[in-house]
Every structure is written in C-alpha cells, then in structure tokens.
Amino acid sequence: MSVVLIIVTVLCFVLLLLVAGMRPQYSSYSTNELVRRAERSLHFKKELKRQRVVPTIYAVLAVKTSMLLLIVICLSIVTFGWVAGVAISVLVVLSYGSLASSRIVMSVANRWYRQLEPHSLALIYKYPTVFALLKHTPFYSPEQYRRFDSKEELVELIEQDAEALSDGERKLLASTLLFADKTVQDVMTPRTVIDSIAKHEFLGPLVLSELHNLGHSRLPVIDGDLDHVVGVLHIRDLLSLDVKRSTTVERAMEKKVYYIHQDDSLEHALAAFLRVRHHLFIVINSERETVGLVTLEDVIEALIGRRIIDEDDIHEDLRAVAKRRAVHTNDTEDGVDL
C-alpha cells in the first residue's frame, strides 16, 4: 500500500467534497426582470449575462463531481485492494453528498468558488458551443427566484399558470394589477373615429334613423368641430321625441360636458365617473384640444380585462378601427417623414 496513493486518494476525496459543496447563486432578480433593468443599466446587463449561464455552471460542476467520484473509486480500489476498496467506495458514494452539504464544507467551497467564478465565466463566454453540450446534463439547481420585484413579474406568473386559474381569472387578476399603471390615453376612443353631431342639426326622422344606425348610446355634440364639444346627446332620450315636431340637437342634448386629460390615470378617471355620475368624458391634451373620448365602460373593461357589451352599442372596438385607419393617415406619395 503506497503512502503516496493514500494521500492522493484523500486529496481527491477532499476535492470531491469541495466541488460538490459549491452552490453558485442566481441573481435576486428573475431573468425577465433583469431583461427590463438591463435596458437602463450596464450593471444589470452583466448580471443578466451571468444569470443565463448559471445553469451551465451547475452542469459543469455536476460533470466535475461525477469525474472526481469515479477517480476516488478507482484510487480506492488500486490503493486498498478490491475488497477494502469496494467497501470504501460504497461508503464514499453514500456519504459524500451529506458531507458536502455540511455548513463547514459549503462555507469553504463557496469561498473558493467565488474566487474561481470569473475564470469559469470567461471560459463559458469564450467557448459557448462547447459548453452547450452540457445543456441537457441532469444537475441540482436551487430555486432560481423566490420573490416578485415588480407587478409585471407577478402578471407574467399569473398568465403562465394555466392549471390553477381559468382564462377569465388570469385576465381579471392581470388587468387589476396593471390598472393603476394605465392612463386614459390607453383606453380612450381616438379622435379619428369619434362620431359626433352638430348642435344646430334638426332631429327629424332621417337624422334620428341615422343616429340609431350608428349604434352608439350617446354622442358628443359639437359647435363647428371636435375641439368645441358643447354637450352630450343621449340616444335613449330621443325615443320620446315627437317626430312630427322637429327640434334641434341643442335643445335635446345634455349641456353638462366633462373633460379629462389624456395623461390622467384610470384610477382618477374611475373616481371621477363615480363622483359626477356621468358616463362619458371628453379627453383633451395640454392645449385643451380634443384627442378622444372615454366612457365608464372603457374604464371598467380595463379593470376586469374583458369587453362589456352595451345593449345600445353595436359597433366594434373603435381603437382597432382607429389603428386600421391610421395606416393611411398622412400617407401621400410625395410625403416625407422628418
């Protein structure tokens, strides 16, 4: 029995414990959160790059552990003979995992790993193709992520959970979480698709028929153009009109008009709807120009994550209509974008 072989076997066993005890740490942020933060910070960009190769590091450590275990078994048999060597090998296989997980071994192993990690990362970055072969190697990996750093993270988890939550429940939870971050501009009907009526229009049979065919429950009343909204015409109120006695829109409309800024939050809009008990606001910009309109239904839809079908509204999603129209807006053959 050679003393040198015994020393080498013991050293390999110690090295096995240290490698098996190494635990590379994931970032405290998830990969998706790091992607968002990496757009604004070089520090998070580097952290994101490291995060993506941590599984590869675990795979490399798993391969190294297996190789060292095999070396220790072979050395044990060569050094102590078949009977004693096999007995020692069985003992090593059964005990090295628990020994490597002890506090002392892990402390030393991870201190050593932190010194070696920059070199390991450099090799992985330099030879990604070689290390990609280890991608499907089975290995132990701790839980990557245990907390939420943003509402977006929680929303992503909710949207991915198709087993515990129904489709409607996922939409409801996600919409509720993001509701406070949305503005009036996100849900308003754009100016380009607003149907309106002039205040001097006579409400005769033809006009009434056209209004009903529009499929809206209420319309803004204008004095010249959409930047001068002077009232709101409720279609239901027109049902009691005597068609034989024409009257003007100005006489039939509700003169109270409420304005809201396009950058106001939906929380502010909802509170305003509840306070004034009105169903339609005119949306304006900083120059008090009309940029759209928003209804109580728009805000509720954003809160619950699904459309509300008003029994008086037969039109399709007007925001989608506006997007289709925008394809040909200000798009002349000789036009130049600066």
C-alpha positions as CSV (number, residue, x, y, z in Angstrom):
1,M,0.0,0.0,0.0
2,S,1.7,3.2,-1.1
3,V,1.6,6.3,1.2
4,V,1.5,8.5,-1.9
5,L,-1.6,6.8,-3.3
6,I,-3.3,7.2,0.1
7,I,-2.5,10.9,0.2
8,V,-3.7,11.3,-3.4
9,T,-6.9,9.4,-2.7
10,V,-7.6,11.6,0.4
11,L,-6.9,14.8,-1.5
12,C,-9.2,13.7,-4.4
13,F,-11.9,13.0,-1.8
14,V,-11.5,16.4,-0.2
15,L,-11.6,18.0,-3.7
16,L,-14.8,16.0,-4.4
17,L,-16.4,17.4,-1.3
18,L,-15.5,20.9,-2.2
19,V,-16.7,20.7,-5.7
20,A,-20.0,19.0,-4.6
21,G,-20.4,21.7,-2.0
22,M,-20.2,24.6,-4.4
23,R,-23.5,26.5,-4.9
24,P,-23.4,29.3,-7.5
25,Q,-26.1,31.8,-6.6
26,Y,-28.7,33.1,-9.0
27,S,-29.4,36.8,-9.1
28,S,-32.0,38.0,-6.6
29,Y,-33.9,39.2,-9.7
30,S,-35.6,36.9,-12.2
31,T,-34.4,36.7,-15.8
32,N,-37.4,38.7,-17.1
33,E,-36.9,41.4,-14.5
34,L,-33.2,41.6,-15.4
35,V,-34.1,41.9,-19.1
36,R,-36.1,45.0,-18.2
37,R,-33.5,46.5,-16.0
38,A,-30.6,45.7,-18.4
39,E,-32.1,48.2,-20.9
40,R,-31.2,51.0,-18.5
41,S,-28.1,49.8,-16.7
42,L,-24.8,48.2,-17.7
43,H,-24.6,46.5,-14.3
44,F,-27.8,44.6,-14.8
45,K,-26.8,43.8,-18.4
46,K,-23.7,42.0,-16.9
47,E,-25.9,40.4,-14.3
48,L,-28.3,39.2,-16.9
49,K,-25.4,37.6,-18.9
50,R,-24.2,35.8,-15.9
51,Q,-27.8,34.7,-14.9
52,R,-28.2,33.0,-18.2
53,V,-25.1,30.8,-17.8
54,V,-25.6,29.8,-14.1
55,P,-27.4,26.5,-15.2
56,T,-24.4,25.8,-17.4
57,I,-22.1,26.3,-14.3
58,Y,-24.2,23.8,-12.4
59,A,-23.9,21.4,-15.2
60,V,-20.1,21.8,-15.3
61,L,-19.9,21.2,-11.5
62,A,-22.1,18.1,-11.9
63,V,-19.7,16.7,-14.5
64,K,-16.7,17.5,-12.4
65,T,-18.3,15.9,-9.3
66,S,-19.0,12.7,-11.3
67,M,-15.4,12.6,-12.6
68,L,-13.9,13.1,-9.2
69,L,-16.2,10.4,-7.7
70,L,-15.0,8.0,-10.4
71,I,-11.4,8.9,-9.7
72,V,-11.8,8.4,-5.9
73,I,-13.5,5.0,-6.5
74,C,-10.7,3.8,-8.8
75,L,-7.9,5.1,-6.5
76,S,-9.6,3.4,-3.5
77,I,-9.6,0.0,-5.3
78,V,-6.0,0.5,-6.5
79,T,-4.8,1.6,-3.1
80,F,-6.7,-0.7,-0.7
81,G,-7.4,-3.7,-2.9
82,W,-10.7,-5.0,-4.2
83,V,-12.4,-5.9,-1.0
84,A,-11.5,-2.9,1.1
85,G,-11.5,-0.6,-2.0
86,V,-15.1,-1.5,-2.9
87,A,-16.2,-1.1,0.8
88,I,-14.6,2.3,0.9
89,S,-16.1,3.3,-2.5
90,V,-19.6,2.4,-1.3
91,L,-19.1,4.5,1.9
92,V,-17.8,7.4,-0.2
93,V,-20.8,7.2,-2.6
94,L,-23.3,7.1,0.3
95,S,-21.7,9.9,2.4
96,Y,-20.1,12.4,0.1
97,G,-23.4,14.2,-0.6
98,S,-24.3,14.8,3.1
99,L,-20.7,15.8,3.9
100,A,-20.6,18.2,1.0
101,S,-23.8,19.8,2.3
102,S,-22.4,20.5,5.8
103,R,-22.0,24.1,6.8
104,I,-18.2,24.0,7.1
105,V,-17.6,22.3,3.7
106,M,-20.1,24.6,1.9
107,S,-18.5,27.7,3.5
108,V,-15.0,26.8,2.3
109,A,-16.3,25.5,-1.0
110,N,-18.3,28.7,-1.9
111,R,-15.5,30.9,-0.7
112,W,-13.2,29.1,-3.1
113,Y,-15.9,29.2,-5.9
114,R,-16.2,33.0,-5.7
115,Q,-12.6,33.3,-6.4
116,L,-12.8,30.9,-9.4
117,E,-16.1,32.1,-10.9
118,P,-14.6,34.9,-13.0
119,H,-12.4,32.4,-14.7
120,S,-15.2,29.9,-15.2
121,L,-17.5,32.6,-16.7
122,A,-14.7,33.7,-19.0
123,L,-14.3,30.2,-20.4
124,I,-18.1,29.7,-20.8
125,Y,-18.4,33.1,-22.6
126,K,-15.4,32.2,-24.9
127,Y,-16.5,28.7,-25.8
128,P,-20.3,28.8,-25.7
129,T,-20.6,26.0,-28.3
130,V,-18.5,23.6,-26.2
131,F,-20.4,24.2,-23.0
132,A,-23.8,24.0,-24.9
133,L,-23.2,20.2,-25.0
134,L,-23.7,20.2,-21.2
135,K,-27.1,21.9,-21.6
136,H,-29.2,18.8,-21.0
137,T,-26.9,17.3,-18.3
138,P,-29.1,16.5,-15.2
139,F,-27.9,18.5,-12.2
140,Y,-29.0,20.0,-8.9
141,S,-30.2,23.6,-9.2
142,P,-31.7,25.6,-6.3
143,E,-34.9,27.6,-6.7
144,Q,-33.9,30.5,-9.0
145,Y,-36.4,33.0,-7.9
146,R,-38.4,33.5,-4.7
147,R,-39.9,37.0,-4.8
148,F,-41.5,39.5,-7.1
149,D,-39.7,42.7,-7.9
150,S,-42.5,44.3,-10.0
151,K,-46.1,43.9,-10.9
152,E,-45.1,42.8,-14.3
153,E,-43.3,39.8,-12.8
154,L,-46.5,38.8,-10.9
155,V,-48.6,39.3,-14.1
156,E,-46.2,37.0,-16.1
157,L,-46.6,34.3,-13.4
158,I,-50.4,34.6,-13.5
159,E,-50.5,34.5,-17.3
160,Q,-48.3,31.3,-17.3
161,D,-50.4,29.5,-14.7
162,A,-52.9,27.7,-16.9
163,E,-53.7,24.9,-14.4
164,A,-54.7,26.7,-11.2
165,L,-56.5,29.6,-12.9
166,S,-59.1,29.8,-15.7
167,D,-58.5,32.1,-18.6
168,G,-61.0,34.6,-17.2
169,E,-59.4,34.6,-13.8
170,R,-56.0,35.2,-15.3
171,K,-57.2,38.1,-17.3
172,L,-59.1,39.6,-14.3
173,L,-56.1,39.4,-12.0
174,A,-53.6,40.7,-14.6
175,S,-55.9,43.6,-15.5
176,T,-56.5,44.5,-11.9
177,L,-52.7,44.5,-11.1
178,L,-51.9,46.8,-14.1
179,F,-54.9,49.0,-13.8
180,A,-53.1,51.7,-11.7
181,D,-50.4,52.0,-14.3
182,K,-52.8,52.7,-17.2
183,T,-53.8,56.2,-18.4
184,V,-56.9,57.5,-20.1
185,Q,-55.0,57.5,-23.4
186,D,-54.6,53.8,-23.2
187,V,-58.3,53.0,-23.4
188,M,-59.9,56.1,-25.0
189,T,-61.7,56.1,-28.3
190,P,-59.3,58.1,-30.6
191,R,-60.5,61.4,-32.2
192,T,-60.2,59.9,-35.7
193,V,-63.2,57.5,-35.1
194,I,-65.4,59.7,-32.9
195,D,-68.9,60.1,-34.3
196,S,-70.4,63.4,-33.4
197,I,-73.4,65.6,-34.3
198,A,-73.6,69.4,-34.7
199,K,-75.7,71.3,-32.2
200,H,-77.8,73.1,-34.9
201,E,-78.8,69.7,-36.5
202,F,-82.5,69.2,-36.7
203,L,-83.7,65.9,-35.2
204,G,-86.0,64.9,-38.0
205,P,-86.9,61.3,-39.0
206,L,-83.9,60.9,-41.3
207,V,-81.4,62.2,-38.7
208,L,-83.0,60.0,-36.0
209,S,-82.7,57.0,-38.2
210,E,-79.0,57.7,-38.9
211,L,-78.3,58.2,-35.2
212,H,-79.8,54.8,-34.4
213,N,-77.9,53.2,-37.2
214,L,-74.6,54.5,-35.8
215,G,-75.0,52.1,-32.9
216,H,-74.0,54.4,-30.0
217,S,-75.8,55.1,-26.8
218,R,-74.6,58.7,-26.6
219,L,-72.8,61.2,-28.9
220,P,-70.8,64.3,-28.3
221,V,-72.4,67.5,-29.6
222,I,-70.1,69.9,-31.4
223,D,-70.1,73.6,-32.3
224,G,-68.2,73.6,-35.5
225,D,-65.5,70.9,-34.8
226,L,-64.5,68.3,-32.2
227,D,-62.3,70.9,-30.3
228,H,-65.6,72.6,-29.3
229,V,-67.8,70.0,-27.7
230,V,-70.8,71.7,-26.1
231,G,-72.9,68.8,-24.9
232,V,-73.8,65.1,-25.0
233,L,-76.8,63.7,-26.8
234,H,-78.3,60.6,-25.3
235,I,-79.9,58.4,-27.9
236,R,-82.4,56.9,-25.4
237,D,-83.8,60.3,-24.7
238,L,-84.7,60.7,-28.4
239,L,-87.2,57.8,-28.2
240,S,-89.8,60.1,-26.6
241,L,-89.4,62.8,-29.2
242,D,-92.4,63.6,-31.4
243,V,-91.0,63.0,-35.0
244,K,-93.7,65.3,-36.3
245,R,-92.3,68.2,-34.4
246,S,-88.6,68.6,-35.3
247,T,-86.3,70.0,-32.7
248,T,-82.6,70.8,-32.7
249,V,-79.8,68.8,-31.1
250,E,-79.0,71.8,-28.9
251,R,-82.4,71.6,-27.3
252,A,-82.4,67.9,-26.7
253,M,-78.7,67.5,-25.6
254,E,-77.3,67.4,-22.0
255,K,-75.3,70.6,-21.7
256,K,-73.0,69.4,-19.0
257,V,-69.7,68.4,-20.5
258,Y,-66.8,66.8,-18.5
259,Y,-63.2,66.9,-19.7
260,I,-60.3,64.7,-18.6
261,H,-56.6,64.9,-19.5
262,Q,-55.2,62.1,-21.7
263,D,-52.4,61.5,-19.2
264,D,-54.6,61.1,-16.1
265,S,-54.6,57.6,-14.6
266,L,-57.6,55.3,-14.9
267,E,-57.9,55.3,-11.2
268,H,-58.5,59.0,-11.4
269,A,-61.0,58.5,-14.2
270,L,-62.9,55.9,-12.4
271,A,-63.1,58.1,-9.3
272,A,-64.3,61.0,-11.4
273,F,-67.0,58.8,-13.1
274,L,-68.3,57.7,-9.7
275,R,-68.2,61.3,-8.3
276,V,-70.1,63.1,-11.2
277,R,-72.3,60.1,-12.1
278,H,-71.7,60.6,-15.8
279,H,-70.8,58.0,-18.5
280,L,-68.8,60.0,-21.0
281,F,-65.8,62.3,-20.7
282,I,-64.1,64.3,-23.4
283,V,-60.4,63.6,-23.5
284,I,-58.1,66.6,-24.0
285,N,-54.4,67.3,-24.3
286,S,-52.3,70.1,-22.7
287,E,-53.6,72.5,-25.3
288,R,-57.2,71.6,-24.5
289,E,-57.6,70.0,-27.9
290,T,-59.9,67.0,-28.2
291,V,-57.9,63.9,-28.6
292,G,-60.6,61.3,-27.9
293,L,-63.4,60.3,-25.6
294,V,-63.6,57.8,-22.8
295,T,-66.6,56.1,-21.2
296,L,-67.2,54.4,-18.0
297,E,-67.4,51.1,-19.9
298,D,-63.9,51.7,-21.2
299,V,-62.5,52.1,-17.7
300,I,-64.4,49.1,-16.3
301,E,-63.2,46.9,-19.2
302,A,-59.6,47.8,-18.4
303,L,-60.2,46.9,-14.8
304,I,-61.8,43.5,-15.4
305,G,-59.9,42.5,-18.5
306,R,-62.8,41.8,-20.9
307,R,-65.2,43.8,-23.0
308,I,-68.6,44.9,-21.8
309,I,-71.2,44.9,-24.5
310,D,-73.6,47.8,-24.1
311,E,-77.1,46.8,-25.3
312,D,-77.2,50.1,-27.2
313,D,-73.8,49.8,-28.8
314,I,-73.4,47.6,-31.9
315,H,-70.1,49.0,-33.1
316,E,-66.8,47.1,-33.0
317,D,-63.7,48.1,-31.0
318,L,-63.1,51.6,-32.1
319,R,-59.5,51.6,-31.1
320,A,-58.9,48.8,-33.5
321,V,-60.7,50.8,-36.2
322,A,-58.5,53.8,-35.5
323,K,-55.4,51.7,-35.9
324,R,-56.6,50.4,-39.3
325,R,-57.4,53.9,-40.4
326,A,-54.0,55.2,-39.2
327,V,-52.3,53.1,-41.8
328,H,-53.4,55.5,-44.5
329,T,-53.3,58.7,-42.4
330,N,-50.9,61.4,-43.7
331,D,-49.5,58.9,-46.2
332,T,-49.2,60.7,-49.5
333,E,-47.0,59.6,-52.4
334,D,-44.7,62.7,-52.0
335,G,-44.8,62.9,-48.3
336,V,-41.5,62.9,-46.3
337,D,-41.1,61.9,-42.6
338,L,-38.5,64.1,-40.9
